[in-house]
Amino acid sequence: MSFTVQIKVMPLKNLLDPQGKAVLGGLKNLGITNVNDVRVGKHITLQIDAPTEEAARAVANEAAQKLLANAVMEFYEIEFVN
């Protein structure tokens, strides 16, 4: 079976997000002043061939742990798309 998996990678909440701060500053420069915080992350979509959803989740988890997310600075969430 083929599964579409989305992985959201975001900076840990207790770490500074310089890219988010730059976007927040840009928004304020554009006159958009009612935004209080911005966090910038990555959205990755994988198409995985696997016999079961559990097997596909294991592949996505391994990819995220080994390549897509830096565990020291980021966390990730896996979601299946219909």
Sequence and secondary structure as in RCSB ss.txt:
>XXXX:A:sequence
MSFTVQIKVMPLKNLLDPQGKAVLGGLKNLGITNVNDVRVGKHITLQIDAPTEEAARAVANEAAQKLLANAVMEF
YEIEFVN
>XXXX:A:secstr
 EEEEEEEEEE TTS  HHHHHHHHHHHHTT          EEEEEEEE SSHHHHHHHHHHHIIIII  TTTEE
EEEEEE 
